[in-house]
Amino acid sequence: MRASALLLPGLLLTHLLSSCHTNYAELPTFSAERKLLQVVVEMPAGTNHEQQYNPATHAFERHHEAGTEEVIEFLPVPGNMGFVPGTRVATGIGSAEAPLTALVLAETQPEGTILEVTPIALLTLDVKGALQTVLLAVPARPAQRTLPDATDWATLNQHYPGVRPSLSLWFQHRYRPAETRIVGWKNEKEAEKYVRSRMQ
């Protein structure tokens, strides 16, 4: 048997596997089975590397500026940063839109993990004059929570009073502090309302 004939099944399998990438951009906002809000992890908790899902390539790609990889020059991400699929919000760059950014307070999860979450707050930032909104959430499954008593905005502040100022400080330093301002925090009801208003 010719060597090329032996290679054909392996090449076919490789092609099939490479074409089976999940298209995270087309996932529903809420899970089909449990009807819970979903977040796709782009930056695992504990990383300092800025990266984002590229729907054109179906890959998680590191950010580069002037040929240099962007790194957060502060503490690592304090949760799993990602996006809510099926949503669109203004990015502040012309008329560009992107999915709603989310931060899930939980142990580190690999990029591409799809988490069912419970919204607990909505943070609005002013970065260089452009408003940015971030959904704050915890895993819907209690066993995945690192803050077991935080199920909404009131319990987060009551049981873990240091979380809000810590996150505010981190977001201000993710960018340049002089160019970033905390506009305000809203509770879980406002967060849920905002998500639904941004669904495609």
Backbone hydrogen bonds in HBPLUS format (Angstrom, degrees):
<---DONOR---> <-ACCEPTOR-->    atom                        ^
c    i                          cat <-CA-CA->   ^        H-A-AA   ^      H-
h    n   atom  resd res      DA  || num        DHA   H-A  angle D-A-AA Bond
n    s   type  num  typ     dist DA aas  dist angle  dist       angle   num
A0005-ALA N   A0002-ARG O   3.08 MM   3  5.39 128.1  2.36 102.8 115.6     1
A0006-LEU N   A0002-ARG O   3.27 MM   4  6.71 147.0  2.39 145.4 154.6     2
A0006-LEU N   A0003-ALA O   3.10 MM   3  5.11 120.9  2.47  94.1 108.9     3
A0007-LEU N   A0003-ALA O   3.04 MM   4  6.34 143.4  2.18 146.0 156.2     4
A0008-LEU N   A0004-SER O   3.15 MM   4  6.26 135.8  2.35 139.1 149.2     5
A0011-LEU N   A0007-LEU O   2.94 MM   4  6.17 158.5  1.99 160.2 167.3     6
A0012-LEU N   A0008-LEU O   2.90 MM   4  6.08 158.8  1.95 156.3 162.3     7
A0013-LEU N   A0009-PRO O   2.95 MM   4  6.16 157.8  2.00 147.4 153.0     8
A0014-THR N   A0010-GLY O   2.98 MM   4  6.18 159.8  2.02 146.0 151.5     9
A0015-HIS N   A0011-LEU O   2.92 MM   4  6.13 157.2  1.98 146.8 153.0    10
A0016-LEU N   A0012-LEU O   2.92 MM   4  6.17 159.9  1.96 149.5 155.0    11
A0017-LEU N   A0013-LEU O   2.90 MM   4  6.12 160.7  1.94 152.5 157.6    12
A0018-SER N   A0014-THR O   2.94 MM   4  6.11 157.4  2.00 147.3 153.6    13
A0019-SER N   A0015-HIS O   3.04 MM   4  6.19 133.4  2.26 141.2 153.0    14
A0020-CYS N   A0017-LEU O   3.24 MM   3  5.28 162.1  2.27 103.4 108.6    15
A0026-GLU N   A0023-ASN O   3.03 MM   3  5.70 155.8  2.09 117.4 124.2    16
A0027-LEU N   A0024-TYR O   3.27 MM   3  5.35 167.5  2.29 105.8 109.2    17
A0038-GLN N   A0029-THR O   2.92 MM   9  5.79 147.8  2.03 171.4 163.8    18
A0031-SER N   A0036-LEU O   2.71 MM   5  5.22 159.7  1.75 146.1 148.6    19
A0035-LYS N   A0031-SER O   2.90 MM   4  4.73 129.9  2.16 124.5 133.2    20
A0117-VAL N   A0037-LEU O   2.81 MM  80  5.51 163.0  1.84 151.7 157.1    21
A0039-VAL N   A0115-LEU O   2.88 MM  76  5.24 146.3  1.99 146.3 157.0    22
A0115-LEU N   A0039-VAL O   2.85 MM  76  5.24 165.4  1.88 159.5 158.8    23
A0040-VAL N   A0083-PHE O   2.89 MM  43  5.43 164.6  1.91 158.6 160.0    24
A0083-PHE N   A0040-VAL O   3.03 MM  43  5.43 146.0  2.15 140.2 149.4    25
A0041-VAL N   A0113-THR O   2.93 MM  72  5.37 166.1  1.95 157.0 161.7    26
A0112-GLY N   A0041-VAL O   2.81 MM  71  5.34 171.7  1.82 152.1 151.2    27
A0042-GLU N   A0081-MET O   2.80 MM  39  5.88 163.8  1.83 142.1 147.7    28
A0043-MET N   A0081-MET O   2.87 MM  38  4.97 171.7  1.88 146.6 149.3    29
A0081-MET N   A0043-MET O   2.92 MM  38  4.97 145.9  2.04 157.0 152.4    30
A0047-THR N   A0044-PRO O   3.24 MM   3  6.05 149.8  2.34 148.5 146.7    31
A0046-GLY N   A0077-VAL O   2.94 MM  31  5.14 158.8  1.99 137.8 144.8    32
A0077-VAL N   A0047-THR O   2.99 MM  30  5.72 165.9  2.01 154.1 153.9    33
A0072-ILE N   A0048-ASN O   2.69 MM  24  4.99 166.7  1.70 154.4 157.3    34
A0050-GLU N   A0070-GLU O   3.31 MM  20  5.80 165.5  2.33 141.4 145.1    35
A0063-HIS N   A0050-GLU O   2.87 MM  13  5.59 163.8  1.90 144.9 144.0    36
A0052-GLN N   A0061-GLU O   2.91 MM   9  5.48 155.4  1.97 146.3 149.4    37
A0061-GLU N   A0052-GLN O   2.82 MM   9  5.48 159.0  1.86 159.3 152.0    38
A0054-ASN N   A0059-ALA O   2.79 MM   5  5.52 164.8  1.81 160.9 165.5    39
A0057-THR N   A0054-ASN O   3.19 MM   3  5.63 131.9  2.43 109.4 120.0    40
A0058-HIS N   A0054-ASN O   2.79 MM   4  5.62 129.2  2.05 151.4 167.5    41
A0070-GLU N   A0063-HIS O   2.86 MM   7  5.45 167.6  1.88 136.9 139.8    42
A0065-GLU N   A0068-THR O   2.78 MM   3  5.27 161.7  1.82 149.8 151.2    43
A0068-THR N   A0065-GLU O   3.03 MM   3  5.27 163.7  2.06 111.2 116.0    44
A0080-ASN N   A0104-VAL O   2.87 MM  24  5.02 163.4  1.90 147.4 145.0    45
A0104-VAL N   A0080-ASN O   2.91 MM  24  5.02 169.7  1.92 135.7 138.5    46
A0082-GLY N   A0102-ALA O   2.83 MM  20  5.22 159.2  1.87 154.8 157.0    47
A0102-ALA N   A0082-GLY O   2.90 MM  20  5.22 158.6  1.94 128.1 128.1    48
A0084-VAL N   A0100-LEU O   2.88 MM  16  5.42 151.0  1.96 151.7 161.3    49
A0200-GLN N   A0086-GLY O   2.88 MM 114  5.70 157.0  1.93 152.4 152.5    50
A0088-ARG N   A0198-ARG O   2.91 MM 110  5.54 146.8  2.02 146.9 156.0    51
A0089-VAL N   A0098-ALA O   2.75 MM   9  5.53 152.0  1.83 150.4 157.7    52
A0098-ALA N   A0089-VAL O   2.92 MM   9  5.53 152.3  2.00 150.6 158.1    53
A0091-THR N   A0096-ALA O   3.06 MM   5  5.81 160.7  2.10 146.0 143.7    54
A0096-ALA N   A0093-ILE O   3.08 MM   3  5.74 161.4  2.12 140.2 142.0    55
A0135-LEU N   A0101-THR O   2.88 MM  34  6.23 171.0  1.88 148.3 149.2    56
A0103-LEU N   A0135-LEU O   2.80 MM  32  6.21 155.4  1.86 168.8 176.1    57
A0137-ALA N   A0103-LEU O   2.97 MM  34  6.21 162.1  2.01 157.5 156.3    58
A0105-LEU N   A0137-ALA O   2.92 MM  32  6.33 160.5  1.96 164.6 160.1    59
A0113-THR N   A0110-PRO O   3.09 MM   3  5.79 151.6  2.18 141.5 142.0    60
A0140-ALA N   A0116-GLU O   2.84 MM  24  5.52 170.8  1.85 131.7 129.9    61
A0118-THR N   A0138-VAL O   2.77 MM  20  5.43 161.4  1.80 165.7 171.8    62
A0138-VAL N   A0118-THR O   3.08 MM  20  5.43 157.0  2.13 142.1 147.3    63
A0120-ILE N   A0136-LEU O   2.85 MM  16  5.79 176.8  1.85 153.4 152.3    64
A0121-ALA N   A0136-LEU O   3.24 MM  15  5.00 149.7  2.33 141.0 136.1    65
A0136-LEU N   A0121-ALA O   2.92 MM  15  5.00 175.8  1.92 138.6 138.9    66
A0122-LEU N   A0186-LYS O   2.97 MM  64  5.04 147.0  2.09 135.6 138.1    67
A0186-LYS N   A0122-LEU O   2.84 MM  64  5.04 143.4  1.97 141.1 152.1    68
A0123-LEU N   A0134-VAL O   2.85 MM  11  5.11 174.3  1.85 158.7 159.4    69
A0134-VAL N   A0123-LEU O   2.81 MM  11  5.11 160.1  1.85 152.5 158.4    70
A0124-THR N   A0184-GLY O   2.95 MM  60  5.48 161.0  1.99 164.4 169.1    71
A0183-VAL N   A0124-THR O   2.86 MM  59  5.33 147.0  1.97 143.2 150.4    72
A0184-GLY N   A0124-THR O   3.37 MM  60  5.48 152.7  2.45 140.7 139.8    73
A0125-LEU N   A0132-GLN O   2.71 MM   7  5.05 168.9  1.72 158.1 162.1    74
A0132-GLN N   A0125-LEU O   2.79 MM   7  5.05 157.3  1.84 141.9 147.7    75
A0126-ASP N   A0181-ARG O   2.82 MM  55  5.06 157.0  1.87 153.6 158.9    76
A0181-ARG N   A0126-ASP O   2.89 MM  55  5.06 152.2  1.97 138.4 147.5    77
A0127-VAL N   A0130-ALA O   2.83 MM   3  5.23 163.2  1.86 155.4 149.7    78
A0130-ALA N   A0127-VAL O   3.03 MM   3  5.23 165.5  2.05 112.5 116.8    79
A0128-LYS N   A0179-GLU O   2.83 MM  51  5.10 168.5  1.84 159.6 160.0    80
A0144-GLN N   A0141-ARG O   2.97 MM   3  5.64 157.7  2.02 123.0 129.6    81
A0145-ARG N   A0142-PRO O   3.13 MM   3  5.36 163.6  2.16 111.2 116.4    82
A0150-ALA N   A0147-LEU O   3.04 MM   3  5.59 168.6  2.05 125.5 128.2    83
A0156-LEU N   A0152-ASP O   3.00 MM   4  6.14 151.2  2.08 150.0 158.7    84
A0157-ASN N   A0153-TRP O   3.17 MM   4  6.35 165.5  2.19 147.4 150.2    85
A0158-GLN N   A0154-ALA O   2.90 MM   4  6.05 147.7  2.01 144.5 154.7    86
A0159-HIS N   A0155-THR O   2.93 MM   4  5.79 170.8  1.94 144.4 147.3    87
A0160-TYR N   A0156-LEU O   2.86 MM   4  5.40 145.3  1.98 137.4 147.7    88
A0163-VAL N   A0160-TYR O   3.09 MM   3  5.81 166.8  2.11 125.5 129.4    89
A0166-SER N   A0162-GLY O   3.14 MM   4  6.10 151.4  2.23 142.3 150.9    90
A0167-LEU N   A0163-VAL O   2.85 MM   4  6.03 164.3  1.87 161.3 164.6    91
A0168-SER N   A0164-ARG O   2.94 MM   4  6.12 161.8  1.98 154.2 159.8    92
A0169-LEU N   A0165-PRO O   2.98 MM   4  6.09 160.1  2.02 143.9 148.9    93
A0170-TRP N   A0166-SER O   2.93 MM   4  6.19 157.6  1.98 146.1 152.7    94
A0171-PHE N   A0167-LEU O   2.91 MM   4  6.11 171.0  1.92 157.8 159.1    95
A0172-GLN N   A0168-SER O   3.06 MM   4  6.23 152.7  2.14 144.9 152.6    96
A0173-HIS N   A0169-LEU O   3.07 MM   4  6.31 145.2  2.20 144.4 153.5    97
A0173-HIS N   A0170-TRP O   3.08 MM   3  5.16 122.2  2.43  96.1 110.7    98
A0174-ARG N   A0170-TRP O   2.80 MM   4  5.98 119.2  2.17 144.0 161.5    99
A0179-GLU N   A0176-ARG O   2.83 MM   3  5.36 149.7  1.92 117.8 127.5   100
A0180-THR N   A0177-PRO O   3.33 MM   3  5.16 163.4  2.36 100.2 105.1   101
A0191-ALA N   A0187-ASN O   2.98 MM   4  6.27 149.3  2.08 146.3 156.2   102
A0192-GLU N   A0188-GLU O   2.90 MM   4  6.08 161.5  1.93 147.5 150.8   103
A0193-LYS N   A0189-LYS O   3.01 MM   4  6.19 159.7  2.06 144.6 150.6   104
A0194-TYR N   A0190-GLU O   2.90 MM   4  6.04 153.1  1.97 142.8 150.2   105
A0195-VAL N   A0191-ALA O   2.96 MM   4  6.26 160.9  2.00 152.2 156.8   106
A0196-ARG N   A0192-GLU O   3.09 MM   4  6.33 168.7  2.10 152.4 154.6   107
A0197-SER N   A0193-LYS O   3.01 MM   4  6.20 145.9  2.13 142.4 152.1   108
A0198-ARG N   A0194-TYR O   3.13 MM   4  6.34 123.4  2.47 141.3 155.1   109
A0198-ARG N   A0195-VAL O   3.05 MM   3  5.25 146.1  2.17 103.2 113.5   110
A0199-MET N   A0196-ARG O   3.44 MM   3  5.32 168.8  2.46 100.3 103.3   111
